[in-house]
Amino acid sequence: MPPRFQLGDEPAISRSAAKLRLLKTLRCTTDYEKQAWQAGARLVAGVDEVGRGSLFGPVVAAAVVLDPNYRIRGLRDSKLLPAARREKLAERIREHAVCWAVAVVSHLRIDEINIYQASRQAMAEAVAQLMPAPDHLLVDAMKLDCAMTQTAIIHGDALSASIAAASIIAKVERDRMICELAAEYPHYHLAQNKGYGTRKHLEALREHGPSPLHRMSFLTWLEQSPQPALAFMEEEKIEEVAEAIATAVTE
């Protein structure tokens, strides 16, 4: 019998909306990059991950070293950008950055070591692929097991241009991966929810059970402690709220 899942409620959505409003008040600049350059760093990389709160598939991280002599206008937290804008910005980042890299950590590894450690692993692997190698990291909200100096920035993807660029690259890559998988698992509406715990996704899990690519540790957690789990996932999926608002404004 498929596991039972309790559906979310309005207060969880309100928390997401409140966080979205906070993020929209923050300015994305190169202030943190300038501080690192003034301290002697030459190549400063922004690092971020996406998919941490998803029930399905991998967590994806990106690392980006922006060219200080080329400004990419419109960089901001990927959660605040509609999909079409993210795609255009990702193309410009890939074209004009000094270097960039993406790393993927699977749902199996997430179940093995937990999502926090899997996120750190993905970010560290993305950094390790950068050529030329950076000498300072700006990381969204955590520090990595790397020898180089680094700065952890709360809401870094809304404050640092380099971290914002990494969040955009990672988000575009993960969305592409999930959309490619959507046809294989049509019950879960993955093209719309990108694996996050929307009402339709949870209803499909109750009816059909999990697919081979669902994170079983998350589903166990959701079944045992539904309200705390749903609150966490709502915090992680506010890009869906932001994109819905952006789409409504532009239509």
PyRosetta script that sets phi, psi and omega in degrees:
from pyrosetta import init, pose_from_sequence

init()
pose = pose_from_sequence("MPPRFQLGDEPAISRSAAKLRLLKTLRCTTDYEKQAWQAGARLVAGVDEVGRGSLFGPVVAAAVVLDPNYRIRGLRDSKLLPAARREKLAERIREHAVCWAVAVVSHLRIDEINIYQASRQAMAEAVAQLMPAPDHLLVDAMKLDCAMTQTAIIHGDALSASIAAASIIAKVERDRMICELAAEYPHYHLAQNKGYGTRKHLEALREHGPSPLHRMSFLTWLEQSPQPALAFMEEEKIEEVAEAIATAVTE")
pose.set_psi(1, 133.7)
pose.set_omega(1, 178.4)
pose.set_phi(2, -60.1)
pose.set_psi(2, 146.8)
pose.set_omega(2, 178.7)
pose.set_phi(3, -64.3)
pose.set_psi(3, 154.3)
pose.set_omega(3, -179.9)
pose.set_phi(4, -91.4)
pose.set_psi(4, 141.6)
pose.set_omega(4, 178.9)
pose.set_phi(5, -132.5)
pose.set_psi(5, 134.4)
pose.set_omega(5, 177.2)
pose.set_phi(6, -87.6)
pose.set_psi(6, 139.2)
pose.set_omega(6, -176.4)
pose.set_phi(7, -83.1)
pose.set_psi(7, 159.4)
pose.set_omega(7, -179.4)
pose.set_phi(8, -74.5)
pose.set_psi(8, 176.1)
pose.set_omega(8, -179.4)
pose.set_phi(9, -137.5)
pose.set_psi(9, 176.5)
pose.set_omega(9, -173.9)
pose.set_phi(10, -61.1)
pose.set_psi(10, -41.1)
pose.set_omega(10, -179.0)
pose.set_phi(11, -55.9)
pose.set_psi(11, -37.2)
pose.set_omega(11, 178.9)
pose.set_phi(12, -62.8)
pose.set_psi(12, -41.5)
pose.set_omega(12, 178.5)
pose.set_phi(13, -64.6)
pose.set_psi(13, -38.2)
pose.set_omega(13, 178.8)
pose.set_phi(14, -62.8)
pose.set_psi(14, -37.1)
pose.set_omega(14, 176.6)
pose.set_phi(15, -61.8)
pose.set_psi(15, -41.6)
pose.set_omega(15, 178.2)
pose.set_phi(16, -62.9)
pose.set_psi(16, -43.5)
pose.set_omega(16, 179.8)
pose.set_phi(17, -63.3)
pose.set_psi(17, -38.1)
pose.set_omega(17, 178.8)
pose.set_phi(18, -64.9)
pose.set_psi(18, -42.3)
pose.set_omega(18, 178.5)
pose.set_phi(19, -67.0)
pose.set_psi(19, -37.1)
pose.set_omega(19, 177.4)
pose.set_phi(20, -60.6)
pose.set_psi(20, -43.1)
pose.set_omega(20, 178.9)
pose.set_phi(21, -62.2)
pose.set_psi(21, -39.6)
pose.set_omega(21, 177.5)
pose.set_phi(22, -61.6)
pose.set_psi(22, -48.7)
pose.set_omega(22, -177.2)
pose.set_phi(23, -61.0)
pose.set_psi(23, -34.6)
pose.set_omega(23, -178.6)
pose.set_phi(24, -70.0)
pose.set_psi(24, -17.3)
pose.set_omega(24, 177.7)
pose.set_phi(25, -85.0)
pose.set_psi(25, -12.8)
pose.set_omega(25, -175.8)
pose.set_phi(26, -86.1)
pose.set_psi(26, 145.7)
pose.set_omega(26, -179.5)
pose.set_phi(27, -101.5)
pose.set_psi(27, 130.7)
pose.set_omega(27, 178.4)
pose.set_phi(28, -92.3)
pose.set_psi(28, 116.2)
pose.set_omega(28, -175.1)
pose.set_phi(29, -134.2)
pose.set_psi(29, -177.0)
pose.set_omega(29, 173.3)
pose.set_phi(30, -104.7)
pose.set_psi(30, 22.4)
pose.set_omega(30, -178.4)
pose.set_phi(31, -59.8)
pose.set_psi(31, -43.4)
pose.set_omega(31, -179.4)
pose.set_phi(32, -68.7)
pose.set_psi(32, -36.6)
pose.set_omega(32, 176.4)
pose.set_phi(33, -63.0)
pose.set_psi(33, -43.4)
pose.set_omega(33, 179.8)
pose.set_phi(34, -62.5)
pose.set_psi(34, -39.1)
pose.set_omega(34, 177.4)
pose.set_phi(35, -61.2)
pose.set_psi(35, -41.8)
pose.set_omega(35, 179.3)
pose.set_phi(36, -67.6)
pose.set_psi(36, -41.8)
pose.set_omega(36, 177.9)
pose.set_phi(37, -61.9)
pose.set_psi(37, -43.0)
pose.set_omega(37, -179.5)
pose.set_phi(38, -65.6)
pose.set_psi(38, -25.7)
pose.set_omega(38, 177.9)
pose.set_phi(39, -83.1)
pose.set_psi(39, -1.7)
pose.set_omega(39, 176.0)
pose.set_phi(40, 112.9)
pose.set_psi(40, -4.2)
pose.set_omega(40, 178.7)
pose.set_phi(41, -71.4)
pose.set_psi(41, 145.9)
pose.set_omega(41, 177.6)
pose.set_phi(42, -105.0)
pose.set_psi(42, -44.5)
pose.set_omega(42, -177.8)
pose.set_phi(43, -119.4)
pose.set_psi(43, 109.2)
pose.set_omega(43, -176.7)
pose.set_phi(44, -106.2)
pose.set_psi(44, 123.5)
pose.set_omega(44, -178.4)
pose.set_phi(45, -106.6)
pose.set_psi(45, 134.8)
pose.set_omega(45, 168.7)
pose.set_phi(46, -91.9)
pose.set_psi(46, 140.9)
pose.set_omega(46, -175.4)
pose.set_phi(47, -134.0)
pose.set_psi(47, 134.4)
pose.set_omega(47, 178.0)
pose.set_phi(48, -154.8)
pose.set_psi(48, 165.7)
pose.set_omega(48, 177.3)
pose.set_phi(49, -131.9)
pose.set_psi(49, 160.3)
pose.set_omega(49, 174.1)
pose.set_phi(50, -136.0)
pose.set_psi(50, 155.7)
pose.set_omega(50, 178.0)
pose.set_phi(51, 93.2)
pose.set_psi(51, 11.9)
pose.set_omega(51, -176.2)
pose.set_phi(52, -63.8)
pose.set_psi(52, -37.7)
pose.set_omega(52, -176.9)
pose.set_phi(53, -94.5)
pose.set_psi(53, 5.9)
pose.set_omega(53, -178.5)
pose.set_phi(54, -74.0)
pose.set_psi(54, 150.0)
pose.set_omega(54, 175.5)
pose.set_phi(55, -85.8)
pose.set_psi(55, -12.7)
pose.set_omega(55, -167.9)
pose.set_phi(56, -131.2)
pose.set_psi(56, 138.5)
pose.set_omega(56, 168.7)
pose.set_phi(57, 77.5)
pose.set_psi(57, -167.9)
pose.set_omega(57, -170.8)
pose.set_phi(58, -83.6)
pose.set_psi(58, 168.6)
pose.set_omega(58, 163.2)
pose.set_phi(59, -98.7)
pose.set_psi(59, 138.6)
pose.set_omega(59, -175.1)
pose.set_phi(60, -123.0)
pose.set_psi(60, 132.6)
pose.set_omega(60, 179.1)
pose.set_phi(61, -121.0)
pose.set_psi(61, 156.1)
pose.set_omega(61, 174.9)
pose.set_phi(62, -138.0)
pose.set_psi(62, 152.7)
pose.set_omega(62, 173.6)
pose.set_phi(63, -130.7)
pose.set_psi(63, 135.6)
pose.set_omega(63, -175.0)
pose.set_phi(64, -137.3)
pose.set_psi(64, 131.4)
pose.set_omega(64, 169.4)
pose.set_phi(65, -106.6)
pose.set_psi(65, 110.1)
pose.set_omega(65, 179.2)
pose.set_phi(66, -78.6)
pose.set_psi(66, 149.4)
pose.set_omega(66, 173.8)
pose.set_phi(67, -77.2)
pose.set_psi(67, 116.4)
pose.set_omega(67, -178.0)
pose.set_phi(68, -64.1)
pose.set_psi(68, -16.0)
pose.set_omega(68, -179.2)
pose.set_phi(69, -96.7)
pose.set_psi(69, 3.0)
pose.set_omega(69, 179.1)
pose.set_phi(70, -132.3)
pose.set_psi(70, 115.0)
pose.set_omega(70, -178.4)
pose.set_phi(71, -90.4)
pose.set_psi(71, 126.3)
pose.set_omega(71, 173.4)
pose.set_phi(72, -99.2)
pose.set_psi(72, 109.3)
pose.set_omega(72, -176.4)
pose.set_phi(73, -74.5)
pose.set_psi(73, 144.3)
pose.set_omega(73, 174.4)
pose.set_phi(74, 92.9)
pose.set_psi(74, 5.1)
pose.set_omega(74, 178.5)
pose.set_phi(75, -66.6)
pose.set_psi(75, 131.3)
pose.set_omega(75, 174.3)
pose.set_phi(76, -163.1)
pose.set_psi(76, 173.3)
pose.set_omega(76, 179.0)
pose.set_phi(77, -47.2)
pose.set_psi(77, 128.6)
pose.set_omega(77, -177.2)
pose.set_phi(78, -59.5)
pose.set_psi(78, -25.6)
pose.set_omega(78, 179.5)
pose.set_phi(79, -66.9)
pose.set_psi(79, -19.7)
pose.set_omega(79, -177.3)
pose.set_phi(80, -95.9)
pose.set_psi(80, 5.2)
pose.set_omega(80, -175.4)
pose.set_phi(81, -115.7)
pose.set_psi(81, 136.2)
pose.set_omega(81, 171.8)
pose.set_phi(82, -66.7)
pose.set_psi(82, 159.2)
pose.set_omega(82, -172.5)
pose.set_phi(83, -57.9)
pose.set_psi(83, -42.7)
pose.set_omega(83, -177.6)
pose.set_phi(84, -63.0)
pose.set_psi(84, -39.0)
pose.set_omega(84, 178.4)
pose.set_phi(85, -68.0)
pose.set_psi(85, -40.2)
pose.set_omega(85, 177.2)
pose.set_phi(86, -59.2)
pose.set_psi(86, -43.1)
pose.set_omega(86, -178.6)
pose.set_phi(87, -61.0)
pose.set_psi(87, -44.1)
pose.set_omega(87, -179.6)
pose.set_phi(88, -65.6)
pose.set_psi(88, -42.7)
pose.set_omega(88, 179.5)
pose.set_phi(89, -66.7)
pose.set_psi(89, -39.3)
pose.set_omega(89, 178.8)
pose.set_phi(90, -59.9)
pose.set_psi(90, -40.2)
pose.set_omega(90, 178.1)
pose.set_phi(91, -62.9)
pose.set_psi(91, -42.1)
pose.set_omega(91, -179.9)
pose.set_phi(92, -68.7)
pose.set_psi(92, -38.2)
pose.set_omega(92, 178.3)
pose.set_phi(93, -62.8)
pose.set_psi(93, -48.4)
pose.set_omega(93, -179.7)
pose.set_phi(94, -61.2)
pose.set_psi(94, -34.3)
pose.set_omega(94, -177.8)
pose.set_phi(95, -76.5)
pose.set_psi(95, -36.7)
pose.set_omega(95, -169.0)
pose.set_phi(96, -111.5)
pose.set_psi(96, -10.0)
pose.set_omega(96, 178.7)
pose.set_phi(97, -68.7)
pose.set_psi(97, 153.4)
pose.set_omega(97, 173.4)
pose.set_phi(98, -60.7)
pose.set_psi(98, -44.1)
pose.set_omega(98, 174.6)
pose.set_phi(99, -163.9)
pose.set_psi(99, 160.0)
pose.set_omega(99, 177.3)
pose.set_phi(100, -154.6)
pose.set_psi(100, 157.2)
pose.set_omega(100, 179.9)
pose.set_phi(101, -154.5)
pose.set_psi(101, 154.6)
pose.set_omega(101, 179.6)
pose.set_phi(102, -127.4)
pose.set_psi(102, 142.6)
pose.set_omega(102, 175.8)
pose.set_phi(103, -134.7)
pose.set_psi(103, 146.9)
pose.set_omega(103, -175.7)
pose.set_phi(104, -125.3)
pose.set_psi(104, 132.2)
pose.set_omega(104, 173.5)
pose.set_phi(105, -118.4)
pose.set_psi(105, 126.2)
pose.set_omega(105, -168.7)
pose.set_phi(106, -73.2)
pose.set_psi(106, 165.4)
pose.set_omega(106, 176.0)
pose.set_phi(107, -61.1)
pose.set_psi(107, -31.4)
pose.set_omega(107, 179.2)
pose.set_phi(108, -67.3)
pose.set_psi(108, -41.9)
pose.set_omega(108, 178.2)
pose.set_phi(109, -67.4)
pose.set_psi(109, -37.8)
pose.set_omega(109, 175.8)
pose.set_phi(110, -58.1)
pose.set_psi(110, -45.9)
pose.set_omega(110, 178.9)
pose.set_phi(111, -64.1)
pose.set_psi(111, -30.3)
pose.set_omega(111, -176.9)
pose.set_phi(112, -76.6)
pose.set_psi(112, -43.0)
pose.set_omega(112, -170.3)
pose.set_phi(113, -118.9)
pose.set_psi(113, -2.6)
pose.set_omega(113, -179.2)
pose.set_phi(114, 86.8)
pose.set_psi(114, 159.0)
pose.set_omega(114, -170.3)
pose.set_phi(115, -69.5)
pose.set_psi(115, -34.2)
pose.set_omega(115, 179.7)
pose.set_phi(116, -62.6)
pose.set_psi(116, -50.4)
pose.set_omega(116, -179.8)
pose.set_phi(117, -67.6)
pose.set_psi(117, -34.3)
pose.set_omega(117, 177.5)
pose.set_phi(118, -65.7)
pose.set_psi(118, -37.9)
pose.set_omega(118, 177.5)
pose.set_phi(119, -64.2)
pose.set_psi(119, -44.1)
pose.set_omega(119, 178.4)
pose.set_phi(120, -63.3)
pose.set_psi(120, -39.7)
pose.set_omega(120, 178.8)
pose.set_phi(121, -63.6)
pose.set_psi(121, -44.3)
pose.set_omega(121, -179.9)
pose.set_phi(122, -61.5)
pose.set_psi(122, -42.9)
pose.set_omega(122, -179.5)
pose.set_phi(123, -66.4)
pose.set_psi(123, -41.9)
pose.set_omega(123, 178.7)
pose.set_phi(124, -63.7)
pose.set_psi(124, -38.7)
pose.set_omega(124, 178.9)
pose.set_phi(125, -67.4)
pose.set_psi(125, -36.4)
pose.set_omega(125, 176.9)
pose.set_phi(126, -64.3)
pose.set_psi(126, -44.0)
pose.set_omega(126, 178.8)
pose.set_phi(127, -60.5)
pose.set_psi(127, -42.0)
pose.set_omega(127, -176.9)
pose.set_phi(128, -63.8)
pose.set_psi(128, -22.8)
pose.set_omega(128, -179.3)
pose.set_phi(129, -84.7)
pose.set_psi(129, -12.6)
pose.set_omega(129, -175.0)
pose.set_phi(130, -66.8)
pose.set_psi(130, 132.2)
pose.set_omega(130, 175.4)
pose.set_phi(131, -136.9)
pose.set_psi(131, 116.8)
pose.set_omega(131, 3.3)
pose.set_phi(132, -71.7)
pose.set_psi(132, 157.8)
pose.set_omega(132, -177.2)
pose.set_phi(133, -73.0)
pose.set_psi(133, 138.6)
pose.set_omega(133, 177.4)
pose.set_phi(134, -74.2)
pose.set_psi(134, 163.4)
pose.set_omega(134, 174.8)
pose.set_phi(135, -117.7)
pose.set_psi(135, 3.4)
pose.set_omega(135, 171.8)
pose.set_phi(136, -153.8)
pose.set_psi(136, 142.4)
pose.set_omega(136, 179.5)
pose.set_phi(137, -115.4)
pose.set_psi(137, 139.2)
pose.set_omega(137, 166.7)
pose.set_phi(138, -110.8)
pose.set_psi(138, 116.2)
pose.set_omega(138, -170.6)
pose.set_phi(139, -119.5)
pose.set_psi(139, 139.0)
pose.set_omega(139, 179.5)
pose.set_phi(140, -74.5)
pose.set_psi(140, 102.2)
pose.set_omega(140, 164.8)
pose.set_phi(141, 73.0)
pose.set_psi(141, 5.1)
pose.set_omega(141, 178.2)
pose.set_phi(142, -155.1)
pose.set_psi(142, 168.0)
pose.set_omega(142, 175.3)
pose.set_phi(143, -111.7)
pose.set_psi(143, 149.8)
pose.set_omega(143, -175.1)
pose.set_phi(144, -108.3)
pose.set_psi(144, 162.4)
pose.set_omega(144, 176.3)
pose.set_phi(145, -82.5)
pose.set_psi(145, 73.1)
pose.set_omega(145, 179.9)
pose.set_phi(146, -130.4)
pose.set_psi(146, 149.0)
pose.set_omega(146, -179.2)
pose.set_phi(147, -73.2)
pose.set_psi(147, -25.9)
pose.set_omega(147, -174.8)
pose.set_phi(148, -75.0)
pose.set_psi(148, 159.0)
pose.set_omega(148, 178.6)
pose.set_phi(149, -68.3)
pose.set_psi(149, 151.5)
pose.set_omega(149, -177.4)
pose.set_phi(150, -154.2)
pose.set_psi(150, 158.3)
pose.set_omega(150, 178.0)
pose.set_phi(151, -126.7)
pose.set_psi(151, 123.0)
pose.set_omega(151, 174.8)
pose.set_phi(152, -90.3)
pose.set_psi(152, 128.7)
pose.set_omega(152, -174.7)
pose.set_phi(153, -125.0)
pose.set_psi(153, 116.9)
pose.set_omega(153, 174.5)
pose.set_phi(154, -64.9)
pose.set_psi(154, 134.3)
pose.set_omega(154, -173.9)
pose.set_phi(155, 56.1)
pose.set_psi(155, 35.5)
pose.set_omega(155, -176.2)
pose.set_phi(156, -60.2)
pose.set_psi(156, -32.9)
pose.set_omega(156, -179.1)
pose.set_phi(157, -71.6)
pose.set_psi(157, -12.4)
pose.set_omega(157, 175.0)
pose.set_phi(158, -101.8)
pose.set_psi(158, -5.4)
pose.set_omega(158, -175.0)
pose.set_phi(159, -118.2)
pose.set_psi(159, -32.3)
pose.set_omega(159, -176.1)
pose.set_phi(160, -109.5)
pose.set_psi(160, 128.5)
pose.set_omega(160, 179.3)
pose.set_phi(161, -60.4)
pose.set_psi(161, -37.9)
pose.set_omega(161, -178.7)
pose.set_phi(162, -68.3)
pose.set_psi(162, -42.5)
pose.set_omega(162, 178.1)
pose.set_phi(163, -67.9)
pose.set_psi(163, -39.5)
pose.set_omega(163, 176.4)
pose.set_phi(164, -58.8)
pose.set_psi(164, -42.9)
pose.set_omega(164, 178.3)
pose.set_phi(165, -61.3)
pose.set_psi(165, -41.6)
pose.set_omega(165, 178.2)
pose.set_phi(166, -64.2)
pose.set_psi(166, -40.6)
pose.set_omega(166, -179.7)
pose.set_phi(167, -64.3)
pose.set_psi(167, -37.2)
pose.set_omega(167, 179.3)
pose.set_phi(168, -67.2)
pose.set_psi(168, -47.8)
pose.set_omega(168, 178.8)
pose.set_phi(169, -59.4)
pose.set_psi(169, -45.7)
pose.set_omega(169, -178.3)
pose.set_phi(170, -65.8)
pose.set_psi(170, -42.1)
pose.set_omega(170, -179.0)
pose.set_phi(171, -64.3)
pose.set_psi(171, -45.1)
pose.set_omega(171, 179.5)
pose.set_phi(172, -62.6)
pose.set_psi(172, -41.7)
pose.set_omega(172, 179.9)
pose.set_phi(173, -65.9)
pose.set_psi(173, -44.7)
pose.set_omega(173, -178.5)
pose.set_phi(174, -67.9)
pose.set_psi(174, -42.0)
pose.set_omega(174, 178.0)
pose.set_phi(175, -59.2)
pose.set_psi(175, -40.7)
pose.set_omega(175, 178.0)
pose.set_phi(176, -61.3)
pose.set_psi(176, -44.9)
pose.set_omega(176, -179.5)
pose.set_phi(177, -61.9)
pose.set_psi(177, -45.8)
pose.set_omega(177, -176.9)
pose.set_phi(178, -67.4)
pose.set_psi(178, -39.9)
pose.set_omega(178, 179.0)
pose.set_phi(179, -64.6)
pose.set_psi(179, -34.3)
pose.set_omega(179, 176.4)
pose.set_phi(180, -66.4)
pose.set_psi(180, -31.5)
pose.set_omega(180, 179.7)
pose.set_phi(181, -83.2)
pose.set_psi(181, -15.0)
pose.set_omega(181, -174.0)
pose.set_phi(182, -59.8)
pose.set_psi(182, -37.6)
pose.set_omega(182, -178.7)
pose.set_phi(183, -67.0)
pose.set_psi(183, -28.7)
pose.set_omega(183, 179.2)
pose.set_phi(184, -75.2)
pose.set_psi(184, -25.4)
pose.set_omega(184, -176.9)
pose.set_phi(185, -131.1)
pose.set_psi(185, 68.5)
pose.set_omega(185, -171.4)
pose.set_phi(186, -67.4)
pose.set_psi(186, -21.0)
pose.set_omega(186, -176.3)
pose.set_phi(187, -62.3)
pose.set_psi(187, -25.9)
pose.set_omega(187, -165.7)
pose.set_phi(188, -99.1)
pose.set_psi(188, 1.0)
pose.set_omega(188, 175.9)
pose.set_phi(189, 57.6)
pose.set_psi(189, 41.8)
pose.set_omega(189, -172.2)
pose.set_phi(190, -66.9)
pose.set_psi(190, -31.5)
pose.set_omega(190, 179.7)
pose.set_phi(191, -62.7)
pose.set_psi(191, -29.0)
pose.set_omega(191, 179.0)
pose.set_phi(192, -88.3)
pose.set_psi(192, -42.3)
pose.set_omega(192, -172.1)
pose.set_phi(193, -100.9)
pose.set_psi(193, -8.4)
pose.set_omega(193, 179.8)
pose.set_phi(194, 55.1)
pose.set_psi(194, 24.6)
pose.set_omega(194, 176.9)
pose.set_phi(195, 94.4)
pose.set_psi(195, -3.4)
pose.set_omega(195, -179.2)
pose.set_phi(196, -78.2)
pose.set_psi(196, 165.3)
pose.set_omega(196, -171.1)
pose.set_phi(197, -83.1)
pose.set_psi(197, 60.6)
pose.set_omega(197, 175.4)
pose.set_phi(198, -73.3)
pose.set_psi(198, 168.5)
pose.set_omega(198, -179.0)
pose.set_phi(199, -60.2)
pose.set_psi(199, -45.4)
pose.set_omega(199, -179.8)
pose.set_phi(200, -63.2)
pose.set_psi(200, -38.1)
pose.set_omega(200, 179.2)
pose.set_phi(201, -64.2)
pose.set_psi(201, -45.2)
pose.set_omega(201, -179.6)
pose.set_phi(202, -67.1)
pose.set_psi(202, -36.6)
pose.set_omega(202, 176.5)
pose.set_phi(203, -63.9)
pose.set_psi(203, -40.2)
pose.set_omega(203, 178.2)
pose.set_phi(204, -65.1)
pose.set_psi(204, -37.5)
pose.set_omega(204, 177.1)
pose.set_phi(205, -65.1)
pose.set_psi(205, -39.0)
pose.set_omega(205, 177.8)
pose.set_phi(206, -64.8)
pose.set_psi(206, -37.6)
pose.set_omega(206, -176.2)
pose.set_phi(207, -81.4)
pose.set_psi(207, -41.5)
pose.set_omega(207, -170.8)
pose.set_phi(208, -110.6)
pose.set_psi(208, -11.8)
pose.set_omega(208, -173.6)
pose.set_phi(209, 76.9)
pose.set_psi(209, 175.7)
pose.set_omega(209, -176.3)
pose.set_phi(210, -78.1)
pose.set_psi(210, 154.7)
pose.set_omega(210, 172.6)
pose.set_phi(211, -85.2)
pose.set_psi(211, 172.7)
pose.set_omega(211, 176.4)
pose.set_phi(212, -64.0)
pose.set_psi(212, -16.1)
pose.set_omega(212, -177.4)
pose.set_phi(213, -103.1)
pose.set_psi(213, 3.8)
pose.set_omega(213, 174.7)
pose.set_phi(214, -75.6)
pose.set_psi(214, 151.2)
pose.set_omega(214, 178.9)
pose.set_phi(215, -83.6)
pose.set_psi(215, 105.6)
pose.set_omega(215, -174.2)
pose.set_phi(216, -66.3)
pose.set_psi(216, -31.5)
pose.set_omega(216, 177.5)
pose.set_phi(217, -63.9)
pose.set_psi(217, -36.4)
pose.set_omega(217, 178.3)
pose.set_phi(218, -69.1)
pose.set_psi(218, -40.8)
pose.set_omega(218, -178.0)
pose.set_phi(219, -68.1)
pose.set_psi(219, -36.4)
pose.set_omega(219, 175.6)
pose.set_phi(220, -64.0)
pose.set_psi(220, -44.4)
pose.set_omega(220, 178.4)
pose.set_phi(221, -61.9)
pose.set_psi(221, -43.5)
pose.set_omega(221, -179.0)
pose.set_phi(222, -64.0)
pose.set_psi(222, -38.8)
pose.set_omega(222, -179.9)
pose.set_phi(223, -69.2)
pose.set_psi(223, -37.9)
pose.set_omega(223, -175.8)
pose.set_phi(224, -83.3)
pose.set_psi(224, -36.1)
pose.set_omega(224, -176.6)
pose.set_phi(225, -135.5)
pose.set_psi(225, 69.5)
pose.set_omega(225, -169.3)
pose.set_phi(226, -62.3)
pose.set_psi(226, -41.1)
pose.set_omega(226, -174.9)
pose.set_phi(227, -69.9)
pose.set_psi(227, -49.2)
pose.set_omega(227, 175.4)
pose.set_phi(228, -60.5)
pose.set_psi(228, -38.1)
pose.set_omega(228, -179.8)
pose.set_phi(229, -65.9)
pose.set_psi(229, -43.9)
pose.set_omega(229, 179.8)
pose.set_phi(230, -65.2)
pose.set_psi(230, -37.5)
pose.set_omega(230, 177.8)
pose.set_phi(231, -62.0)
pose.set_psi(231, -42.6)
pose.set_omega(231, 177.9)
pose.set_phi(232, -62.3)
pose.set_psi(232, -45.5)
pose.set_omega(232, -177.6)
pose.set_phi(233, -66.9)
pose.set_psi(233, -34.2)
pose.set_omega(233, 176.5)
pose.set_phi(234, -63.5)
pose.set_psi(234, -40.1)
pose.set_omega(234, 177.4)
pose.set_phi(235, -60.4)
pose.set_psi(235, -34.5)
pose.set_omega(235, -175.2)
pose.set_phi(236, -86.1)
pose.set_psi(236, -12.1)
pose.set_omega(236, -175.2)
pose.set_phi(237, -113.1)
pose.set_psi(237, 25.0)
pose.set_omega(237, -178.0)
pose.set_phi(238, -69.1)
pose.set_psi(238, -12.8)
pose.set_omega(238, 173.9)
pose.set_phi(239, -61.9)
pose.set_psi(239, -30.2)
pose.set_omega(239, 177.7)
pose.set_phi(240, -67.5)
pose.set_psi(240, -39.5)
pose.set_omega(240, 176.6)
pose.set_phi(241, -65.0)
pose.set_psi(241, -47.1)
pose.set_omega(241, -178.5)
pose.set_phi(242, -61.9)
pose.set_psi(242, -42.3)
pose.set_omega(242, -178.1)
pose.set_phi(243, -66.9)
pose.set_psi(243, -37.9)
pose.set_omega(243, 177.6)
pose.set_phi(244, -62.5)
pose.set_psi(244, -41.5)
pose.set_omega(244, 178.9)
pose.set_phi(245, -66.2)
pose.set_psi(245, -45.4)
pose.set_omega(245, -179.5)
pose.set_phi(246, -62.0)
pose.set_psi(246, -40.0)
pose.set_omega(246, 179.7)
pose.set_phi(247, -65.5)
pose.set_psi(247, -41.5)
pose.set_omega(247, -180.0)
pose.set_phi(248, -64.0)
pose.set_psi(248, -36.1)
pose.set_omega(248, -179.2)
pose.set_phi(249, -70.0)
pose.set_psi(249, -36.2)
pose.set_omega(249, -175.3)
pose.set_phi(250, -85.7)
pose.set_psi(250, -14.7)
pose.set_omega(250, -178.6)
pose.set_phi(251, -79.3)
pose.dump_pdb("model.pdb")
